[in-house]
Amino acid sequence: MKIETVNCNQWTTLKETCLNQKSCGWCWATNSCIPGNDKGPLAPCLRGRYEYSSPQDTWNPLDTNDINISRMNVAGAQLTTITPK
């Protein structure tokens, strides 16, 4: 069983960063980052005021070109590691 915990509240004022989180979406009604997915919000948000955008596979949270990104399959789940060059 794969369990993932994401605290969307930490991206409350950063809409673009919020939209790059796999399990978060932006609620325009409250200008806040809330849990959700492509099917809809998983927290209260007015109808039609929720935005979700899945991050691209190449999305990198680090603002540098001096890193190595590797991906491997571990027990049926993808493991992504980011290390300095």
DSSP file (Angstrom, degrees, kcal/mol; ACC not computed):
  #  RESIDUE AA STRUCTURE BP1 BP2  ACC     N-H-->O    O-->H-N    N-H-->O    O-->H-N    TCO  KAPPA ALPHA  PHI   PSI    X-CA   Y-CA   Z-CA
    1    1 A M              0   0    0      0, 0.0     2,-0.6     0, 0.0     0, 0.0   0.000 360.0 360.0 360.0 130.6    0.0    0.0    0.0
    2    2 A K        -     0   0    0      2,-0.0     2,-0.5     0, 0.0     0, 0.0  -0.894 360.0-172.6-103.7 121.6    1.4    3.4   -1.0
    3    3 A I        -     0   0    0     -2,-0.6     2,-0.4     2,-0.0     0, 0.0  -0.952   1.5-174.2-116.5 132.1    0.5    6.3    1.3
    4    4 A E        -     0   0    0     -2,-0.5     2,-0.5     2,-0.0    -2,-0.0  -0.990   6.8-162.2-128.0 131.2    1.3    9.9    0.4
    5    5 A T        +     0   0    0     -2,-0.4     2,-0.4     2,-0.0    -2,-0.0  -0.955  10.5 179.0-114.8 126.4    0.8   12.9    2.6
    6    6 A V        -     0   0    0     -2,-0.5     2,-0.9    17,-0.1     3,-0.1  -0.993  19.8-152.8-127.5 130.6    0.7   16.4    1.1
    7    7 A N    >   +     0   0    0     -2,-0.4     3,-1.3     1,-0.2     4,-0.2  -0.816  15.4 178.5-101.6  93.2    0.2   19.5    3.1
    8    8 A C  G >   +     0   0    0     -2,-0.9     3,-2.0     1,-0.3    25,-0.2   0.747  69.9  76.5 -67.7 -23.4   -1.3   21.9    0.5
    9    9 A N  G >  S+     0   0    0      1,-0.3     3,-1.5     2,-0.2    -1,-0.3   0.759  80.9  69.2 -61.0 -23.9   -1.7   24.7    3.1
   10   10 A Q  G <  S+     0   0    0     -3,-1.3    -1,-0.3     1,-0.3     3,-0.2   0.677  98.9  50.3 -69.9 -14.1    2.1   25.4    2.9
   11   11 A W  G X  S+     0   0    0     -3,-2.0     3,-1.5    -4,-0.2     7,-0.3   0.048  73.1 131.8-105.3  24.1    1.6   26.7   -0.6
   12   12 A T  T <  S+     0   0    0     -3,-1.5    -1,-0.2     1,-0.3    -2,-0.1   0.799  79.5  28.0 -51.1 -40.5   -1.3   29.0    0.4
   13   13 A T  T 3  S+     0   0    0     -3,-0.2     2,-0.7     1,-0.1    -1,-0.3   0.385 105.4  80.5-105.0   5.0    0.0   32.2   -1.4
   14   14 A L    <>  +     0   0    0     -3,-1.5     4,-2.7     1,-0.2     5,-0.2  -0.748  51.2 175.5-115.3  83.9    2.0   30.5   -4.2
   15   15 A K  H  > S+     0   0    0     -2,-0.7     4,-2.4     1,-0.2    -1,-0.2   0.908  79.5  47.1 -57.5 -49.0   -0.5   29.6   -6.9
   16   16 A E  H  > S+     0   0    0      1,-0.2     4,-0.7     2,-0.2    -1,-0.2   0.895 114.4  47.1 -64.2 -39.3    2.0   28.3   -9.4
   17   17 A T  H >4 S+     0   0    0      1,-0.2     3,-0.7     2,-0.2     4,-0.2   0.905 110.7  53.6 -66.5 -40.6    3.9   26.2   -6.9
   18   18 A C  H >< S+     0   0    0     -4,-2.7     3,-1.8    -7,-0.3     6,-0.2   0.919 105.7  52.5 -57.8 -45.5    0.6   24.9   -5.6
   19   19 A L  H 3< S+     0   0    0     -4,-2.4    34,-0.3     1,-0.3    -1,-0.2   0.673 102.5  60.1 -69.4 -16.0   -0.4   23.7   -9.1
   20   20 A N  T << S+     0   0    0     -4,-0.7     2,-0.4    -3,-0.7    -1,-0.3   0.422  83.9  97.7 -89.5   1.2    2.9   21.9   -9.4
   21   21 A Q  S X  S-     0   0    0     -3,-1.8     3,-1.4    -4,-0.2    32,-0.2  -0.776  76.3-135.1 -90.7 133.5    2.0   19.7   -6.4
   22   22 A K  T 3  S+     0   0    0     -2,-0.4    -1,-0.1     1,-0.3    -4,-0.0   0.790 100.1  32.7 -59.5 -32.5    0.6   16.3   -7.4
   23   23 A S  T 3  S+     0   0    0     14,-0.1    13,-1.9    15,-0.0     2,-0.3   0.044 105.3  84.4-117.1  26.2   -2.2   16.3   -4.9
   24   24 A C  E <   -A   35   0A   0     -3,-1.4    29,-0.4    11,-0.3     2,-0.3  -0.908  46.3-177.4-128.8 156.2   -3.1   20.0   -4.6
   25   25 A G  E     -A   34   0A   0      9,-2.8     9,-3.0    -2,-0.3     2,-0.5  -0.938  29.9-105.9-143.7 166.5   -5.2   22.5   -6.5
   26   26 A W  E     -AB  33  51A   0     25,-2.8    25,-2.6    -2,-0.3     2,-0.7  -0.837  19.2-153.8-102.3 127.7   -6.0   26.2   -6.4
   27   27 A C  E >>> -AB  32  50A   0      5,-3.0     5,-1.6    -2,-0.5     4,-1.1  -0.884   4.7-168.3 -99.1 110.6   -9.3   27.5   -5.0
   28   28 A W  T 345S+     0   0    0     21,-3.3    -1,-0.2    -2,-0.7    22,-0.1   0.771  82.7  65.5 -68.9 -26.2  -10.0   30.9   -6.6
   29   29 A A  T 345S+     0   0    0     20,-0.5    -1,-0.2     1,-0.2    21,-0.1   0.851 120.5  19.8 -65.9 -33.4  -12.8   31.6   -4.2
   30   30 A T  T <45S-     0   0    0     -3,-0.6    -1,-0.2    19,-0.2    -2,-0.2   0.385  99.5-125.9-115.0   0.6  -10.5   31.6   -1.2
   31   31 A N  T  <5S+     0   0    0     -4,-1.1     2,-0.3     1,-0.2    -3,-0.2   0.945  70.1 122.8  48.8  53.6   -7.1   32.3   -3.0
   32   32 A S  E   < -A   27   0A   0     -5,-1.6    -5,-3.0   -19,-0.1     2,-0.5  -0.966  68.2-111.9-143.7 158.5   -5.7   29.2   -1.3
   33   33 A C  E     +A   26   0A   0     -2,-0.3    -7,-0.2    -7,-0.2   -22,-0.1  -0.789  42.5 175.1 -90.9 126.2   -4.1   25.9   -2.1
   34   34 A I  E     -A   25   0A   0     -9,-3.0    -9,-2.8    -2,-0.5     9,-0.1  -0.892  37.1 -87.5-131.3 159.6   -6.2   22.9   -1.1
   35   35 A P  E     +A   24   0A   0      0, 0.0     7,-3.1     0, 0.0     8,-0.3  -0.386  69.6 112.5 -64.0 142.9   -6.1   19.1   -1.5
   36   36 A G  E     -C   41   0B   0    -13,-1.9     2,-0.2     5,-0.3    16,-0.0  -0.981  42.0-143.4 174.2-178.2   -7.5   17.8   -4.8
   37   37 A N  E >   -C   40   0B   0      3,-2.0     3,-1.2    -2,-0.3   -14,-0.1  -0.795  52.9 -66.3-150.8-168.1   -6.9   16.2   -8.1
   38   38 A D  T 3  S+     0   0    0      1,-0.3    14,-0.1    -2,-0.2   -15,-0.0   0.652 127.6  59.2 -67.7 -13.7   -8.1   16.2  -11.7
   39   39 A K  T 3  S-     0   0    0      1,-0.3    -1,-0.3     0, 0.0    -3,-0.0   0.692 121.6 -79.4 -85.5 -20.5  -11.5   15.0  -10.6
   40   40 A G  E <   -C   37   0B   0     -3,-1.2    -3,-2.0    11,-0.0    -1,-0.3  -0.849  62.6 -37.3 146.4 178.7  -12.1   18.0   -8.3
   41   41 A P  E     -C   36   0B   0      0, 0.0    -5,-0.3     0, 0.0     4,-0.1  -0.372  29.9-157.3 -72.4 150.0  -11.3   19.5   -4.9
   42   42 A L  S    S+     0   0    0     -7,-3.1    -6,-0.2     2,-0.1   -18,-0.0   0.091  81.7  50.4-110.4  19.1  -11.0   17.4   -1.8
   43   43 A A  S    S-     0   0    0     -8,-0.3    -9,-0.1    -9,-0.1     2,-0.0  -0.938 109.2 -67.9-145.2 161.2  -11.8   20.4    0.5
   44   44 A P        +     0   0    0      0, 0.0     2,-0.3     0, 0.0    -2,-0.1  -0.298  63.8 149.4 -58.2 131.1  -14.6   22.9    0.4
   45   45 A C        -     0   0    0     -4,-0.1     5,-0.1   -16,-0.1     3,-0.1  -0.918  51.2 -96.8-160.0 137.1  -14.4   25.3   -2.7
   46   46 A L    >   -     0   0    0     -2,-0.3     3,-2.0     3,-0.1   -17,-0.2  -0.243  53.5 -91.0 -58.0 143.0  -17.1   27.0   -4.6
   47   47 A R  T 3  S+     0   0    0      1,-0.3    -1,-0.1     2,-0.1     0, 0.0  -0.286 112.0  14.7 -56.8 132.9  -18.3   25.2   -7.7
   48   48 A G  T 3  S+     0   0    0     -3,-0.1    -1,-0.3     2,-0.1    -2,-0.1   0.503 104.7  92.8  81.4   4.1  -16.3   26.3  -10.8
   49   49 A R    <   +     0   0    0     -3,-2.0   -21,-3.3    -4,-0.1   -20,-0.5   0.169  60.5  98.9-114.3  17.0  -13.7   28.0   -8.7
   50   50 A Y  E     -B   27   0A   0    -23,-0.2     2,-0.4   -22,-0.1   -23,-0.2  -0.888  49.1-169.4-109.9 134.8  -11.2   25.1   -8.5
   51   51 A E  E     +B   26   0A   0    -25,-2.6   -25,-2.8    -2,-0.4     2,-0.4  -0.986   5.3 179.4-125.5 132.1   -8.1   24.8  -10.8
   52   52 A Y        +     0   0    0     -2,-0.4     2,-0.4   -27,-0.2   -27,-0.1  -0.995   5.1 174.1-131.7 137.1   -5.9   21.7  -11.0
   53   53 A S        -     0   0    0    -29,-0.4   -29,-0.1    -2,-0.4   -32,-0.1  -0.924  26.0-135.9-143.0 115.9   -2.9   21.1  -13.2
   54   54 A S        -     0   0    0     -2,-0.4   -34,-0.1     1,-0.1   -32,-0.1  -0.491  31.8-110.1 -71.0 136.2   -0.7   18.0  -12.9
   55   55 A P        -     0   0    0      0, 0.0    -1,-0.1     0, 0.0   -35,-0.1  -0.336  34.4-106.2 -65.8 148.5    3.0   18.7  -12.9
   56   56 A Q    >   -     0   0    0      1,-0.1     3,-1.8    -3,-0.1    -3,-0.0  -0.343  27.9-112.5 -68.5 156.0    4.9   17.7  -16.0
   57   57 A D  T 3  S+     0   0    0      1,-0.3    -1,-0.1    -2,-0.0     0, 0.0   0.783 119.1  50.7 -59.9 -27.2    7.2   14.7  -15.7
   58   58 A T  T 3  S+     0   0    0      2,-0.1    -1,-0.3     0, 0.0    -2,-0.0   0.380  79.5 132.3 -93.4   4.4   10.2   17.0  -16.1
   59   59 A W    <   -     0   0    0     -3,-1.8     0, 0.0     1,-0.0     0, 0.0  -0.329  36.7-167.8 -60.8 135.1    9.1   19.4  -13.4
   60   60 A N        -     0   0    0      1,-0.1    -2,-0.1     2,-0.1    -1,-0.0  -0.984  19.5-158.8-129.4 120.0   11.9   20.3  -11.0
   61   61 A P  S    S+     0   0    0      0, 0.0     2,-0.4     0, 0.0    -1,-0.1   0.640  73.6  86.4 -73.0 -12.6   11.4   22.1   -7.8
   62   62 A L  S    S-     0   0    0      2,-0.1     2,-1.3     1,-0.1    -2,-0.1  -0.738  74.7-140.9 -92.9 137.2   15.0   23.2   -7.6
   63   63 A D  S    S+     0   0    0     -2,-0.4     2,-0.3     2,-0.0    -1,-0.1  -0.470  70.1  83.6 -94.2  62.5   16.0   26.4   -9.5
   64   64 A T        -     0   0    0     -2,-1.3     3,-0.1     1,-0.0    -2,-0.1  -0.991  65.7-143.5-158.0 155.7   19.3   25.1  -10.8
   65   65 A N  S    S+     0   0    0     -2,-0.3     2,-0.7     1,-0.2    -1,-0.0   0.373  83.7  91.0-100.0   2.5   20.8   23.1  -13.6
   66   66 A D        +     0   0    0      2,-0.0    19,-1.9    18,-0.0     2,-0.3  -0.288  69.7  93.4 -95.3  49.2   23.5   21.6  -11.4
   67   67 A I  E     -D   84   0C   0     -2,-0.7     2,-0.4    17,-0.3    15,-0.0  -0.937  62.9-136.4-136.9 159.2   21.5   18.5  -10.4
   68   68 A N  E     -D   83   0C   0     15,-3.4    15,-2.3    -2,-0.3     2,-0.5  -0.962  16.3-160.9-113.2 134.4   21.0   14.9  -11.5
   69   69 A I  E     +D   82   0C   0     -2,-0.4     2,-0.4    13,-0.2    13,-0.2  -0.971  12.6 177.6-116.2 125.5   17.5   13.4  -11.7
   70   70 A S  E     -D   81   0C   0     11,-2.4    11,-2.8    -2,-0.5     2,-0.4  -0.977   9.2-165.4-128.4 144.9   17.0    9.6  -11.7
   71   71 A R  E     +D   80   0C   0     -2,-0.4     2,-0.3     9,-0.2     9,-0.2  -0.985  12.9 167.5-127.6 137.2   13.9    7.6  -11.7
   72   72 A M  E     -D   79   0C   0      7,-2.1     7,-3.3    -2,-0.4     2,-0.6  -0.988  36.9-111.7-146.5 156.5   13.5    3.9  -10.9
   73   73 A N  E     -D   78   0C   0     -2,-0.3     2,-0.5     5,-0.2     5,-0.2  -0.785  33.5-178.8 -90.2 121.2   10.7    1.4  -10.3
   74   74 A V  E >  S-D   77   0C   0      3,-3.4     3,-1.8    -2,-0.6    -2,-0.0  -0.962  71.1 -26.6-124.7 112.9   10.7    0.2   -6.7
   75   75 A A  T 3  S-     0   0    0     -2,-0.5    -1,-0.1     1,-0.3     3,-0.1   0.845 126.9 -48.4  52.3  38.9    8.1   -2.4   -5.7
   76   76 A G  T 3  S+     0   0    0      1,-0.2     2,-0.4     0, 0.0    -1,-0.3   0.473 121.2  99.9  85.5   2.1    5.7   -1.1   -8.4
   77   77 A A  E <  S-D   74   0C   0     -3,-1.8    -3,-3.4    -5,-0.0     2,-0.4  -0.932  75.5-113.8-121.7 146.2    6.1    2.6   -7.5
   78   78 A Q  E     -D   73   0C   0     -2,-0.4     2,-0.5    -5,-0.2    -5,-0.2  -0.636  26.0-160.7 -79.5 130.7    8.3    5.2   -9.2
   79   79 A L  E     -D   72   0C   0     -7,-3.3    -7,-2.1    -2,-0.4     2,-0.5  -0.960   5.7-167.8-111.2 120.4   11.1    6.5   -7.0
   80   80 A T  E     -D   71   0C   0     -2,-0.5     2,-0.4    -9,-0.2    -9,-0.2  -0.931   3.4-171.5-109.4 127.8   12.6    9.9   -8.1
   81   81 A T  E     -D   70   0C   0    -11,-2.8   -11,-2.4    -2,-0.5     2,-0.5  -0.956   7.7-163.3-120.5 141.3   15.8   11.1   -6.6
   82   82 A I  E     +D   69   0C   0     -2,-0.4   -13,-0.2   -13,-0.2    -2,-0.0  -0.985  18.5 168.5-123.0 120.4   17.4   14.5   -7.1
   83   83 A T  E     -D   68   0C   0    -15,-2.3   -15,-3.4    -2,-0.5    -2,-0.0  -0.937  38.2 -99.3-131.4 153.3   21.1   14.9   -6.2
   84   84 A P  E      D   67   0C   0      0, 0.0   -17,-0.3     0, 0.0   -18,-0.0  -0.370 360.0 360.0 -66.0 150.6   23.7   17.6   -6.8
   85   85 A K              0   0    0    -19,-1.9   -18,-0.1    -2,-0.0   -19,-0.0   0.452 360.0 360.0 -76.1 360.0   26.1   17.1   -9.7
